[in-house]
Amino acid sequence: MSTAASEFSTSAKNLFFNCAQLSPGTQILIVGENNQAPFFAPEVCELLAKQARALGVRAEYCLVDATSPAIPS
């Protein structure tokens, strides 16, 4: 595993377990923006979801247009 991947893994674990206080088996939805100037790269949502799944969290992600009035169901 590269240094960057290792740091991402450590950061994601901290985010999920220490900040969000999730536990394995918890279900989450990660929402990102799909537009010309997103707050962060949309690929981060997929990477976080993959990392969450590797840690036993039931994770899904979706990308929405920033001008959407609501998150699609």
Protein Blocks (a to p, Z undefined) as FASTA:
>chain_A
ZZklmmmmmmmmmmmmmmnopaehiacdddddddfbdfbdfklmmmmmmmmmmnopacdd
ddddfkbcbdcZZ
